[in-house]
């Protein structure tokens, strides 16, 4: 049984978010529905910290004379390091489960295996290539644009997790992170957090031109929309969400956000 704590809800949420979604030395003091709800509401803040570290690495390399490709590679690598590759692993496992064409129970069993199958390898390859390619194009236009994109994609990725925890989405298994957080975030709370993030995305884009605020906001919406489509498909195929599905949602949202910024 988890010992009681006098930490306020926000502190509990920050501990849960950083303790489960990053490798930063934060100890999770509670593992109950209240902590899970607060933690997933705070998930975009964990994404912001990860994104700022990624932006700092790419921006610093650019200012030191590195080319856009090297800066982009470093920027894409930092989130993987700060999450122990957790989301990338989830993406690969989800791709293997979806690609197997098996019934839900068999697909979930495939996802729990420690090895990565061909669908997972191919998906990881193209997703990482897409992220690096998009970031390289943005860094080529200026280090500040690339750094802002890195931060925005990381925040959007974790916001996708917040929205995936709405009550209408069940857990596919009775255990694991998916079961702990599934349905924990009220719809109204999720929408409020989304509105705040979209507003911040627009503010972040404002320095880059008259239409950049709208562009950055729409890029975040595009990332969230892609994650929503994947979520719906996973719920149909697996019967709900798992920790692996959350990882796939995060990487999908991040990648589509970056691509949308390039296409604008």
N, C-alpha and C positions, 0 to 999 in steps of 0.2 A: 504493500500500500504506500502511495506517495505521501511523504510527510507534509503536514500543513505548512503554508507559507503566508506571510503577511504582505508579500509583494502586491502592489496595485495591478489592476487588469492590464494596463499598458505595459508594465515591466514584464509581466508574465508572457504577454504576447510577443514582446521583443525577444525574450529568452527562447520561446518556442520557435519563432521564425528563424532566428540566427542559429540556434542549436540544431535544427533539423535541416535547414536549407543551405548552410555554409559550413566550412571547416573552422571558422573563427572560434576561439576558445570561450564559448558561452555554454554554461550548463543549464539544461532544461530541468527546472525544479518541479514542474507539474506536468502530468500527461493525462489530462481529463478533457471533457468536452469544452469547458470554459476556457482552458488554456489553448486548446486547439482552435477554437473560434477566434480568440484574440490573436493567436499566432498567424493564422491565415489572413486575417485582416491586415496584419503588419508585414505580410510577405513582400509587398512592393518596396518597403523600406530596406529589407534585406537585399532586394534586387538593386536598389539605388547604391548601396555600399559596394556590392560586387561590381556594378557598372562603373562607379567612380574609380575603383582600382584598375579596371580594364582600360578606361579612358585615359587614366594617368600614364599607364605603360605605353600605350600607343602614341599619345601626345608627346610624351617625353622623348621617345625614339625619333619621332618626326622632327622635333626641335633640335635634336642632336645630329640631324643630317641623314637619318635612315629614310629609305624610300617607302612609298605607300604600302607595298606588299609586305615588307617586314613589320611595319607598324600594325597592319591589319592582322597578321599572324599572331603577334604578341597580344593584341586586343582580344582575339578569339580564344587564345590559350588561357588567359587569366581566369575567366569564369569557370573553365574546366578544372583548374587547379583549386580554386576557392570552394568548389563543390565536390571535390574528389571525383569528378567525372560522373556524379550521381545522375544528373539530368541526361547526359549523353548515354549512360548505361540504360536508363529508363527508355530513352528513344529507341535504342537498338533492340531491347527486349520487346517493346511494343511492336516494332516492325516485324520481328520474328513471329510474334503471336498473331498479328493480323495477316501476315503473309502465309502462314501455315495453312489457312483455309479449314482448320479443324474446328469442331464444336468448342463452346466456351470453356468447358472444364479442361479439355486437352490443350487449348491455346494458353490458358493460364498456367498450366503445368510447364509448357514450353518456356514461358516467360520467366518462370522461377529458376530455370536451369542456369548454371554459372557460365556456360559457354555462350558465344554469340554466333548465330547462324548467318547464312548468306544474305538474307533480307536485312538483318541488322547491320552487317558490314557495309552493304551498298548504301543504306540510308545514312549511316554516319558519314561515309565518304562524301556524298553529295551535299548533305546539310553543312558540314564543315567547309567544304569548298565554296558553297554559296555564301556562307557568312564571311569568309576571308575575301572573296571576290567583291562582295558588296562594300565591305569596310575599306578595301583598297581603293575603290572608286571614290568613296567619300573622303578618305584621307588625301587623295590626289587633288581634291578641290579645296583642301585646307585642313590643318590639324584640328581646329576647333569643331568643324563639321563632323569629322570622324569621331572625335571624342564625345560630342553630344549624341551621336547615333549609338555609340557603345552604351552610354548610360540609359538612353531611352529604351533600347532593345532589352536590356537587363530588367528594367522596371516593368516593362510590358510583359515579359516572360513570367514574372512572379505574380503580376496582376491576373494573368490567365489562371493561375492556381487558385487565387482568391475566388474568382467567379466559378471555378469548377467545384467549389465546396458549397454551392447553394443547395437548399433542401431537396430539390427535384432530382439530384444526382446521387444514386446509391453507391455503396461500396461493392466491389465484385467479390471480395473475400471478407471473412469475419475478423481478420487480423491484419496487421501492418499499418503503414502510414495512411493508406487509402481509407481503411476502416476508422481510423482515429479522427480524421478530419472531414469525411464525407458528410454533407448536409449540415456542417457546423456554422456556416456563415449565412445569416438572413439575407434575403434578396435585397431589401432596402439598404442594408449596410454595404453589400457588394456594389450596388449601383452608386452609392455615395462615394466609395473609394474610387470607382471607375471615373466618375465625373472629376474628382480631384486630380487623378493622374492625367486625364486628357487635358485638363486646364494647364497643368504643369508642362505637359508635352508642347502645348502651343506656346507657352511662355519661353521654353527652351529654344524653340525655333525662331522666335521673333528677331534675334540679332542677325539672322542670315538673309533677310530680305522681306519684302512686303507680303509675299505669299507663303513664306516659310513656316509661319505659325500654323496655318491651316494644313500645310503639308505634313508637318510633324504630328499634328493631332490625327490626321487621317491615316498616317503610317501606323500609329498605335492601334487605331480602330481596325485596320487591316490585319495586324498581327493577332488581335483578340478574336476577330472573326474566323481566321484560319484555325486557331486553337479551338474555337467553339465547334466548328465542323468536325474536327478530329475527335473532340469529346463525344459528340453525338454518335459518331461511328463506333467508337470504343464501347460506349454504353450498350449499343445494339449488339455488338459482337461478344463482349465479355460479361454483360449484365451489370456493369458498373465500372467504377474507377479503382485503380491500384496505385501504389507508389510509382510503378513504372509508367503508368499512363500520365501521371503528373509530370514526370520528367519529359515525356514526349510532348506534352502540351507546352511546357516552358521553352523547349528548343524550337518548336514550330512557331510559336509567337515571336520569339527573338529573330528567327531567320526571316520570316515574312515582313516584320517591321523594317529590317535592314534593306530588304529588296524593295519595299515600297518607297523608302527614302531615296534609293538610287533612281527608281523609275520616275520620280517627280522631277 
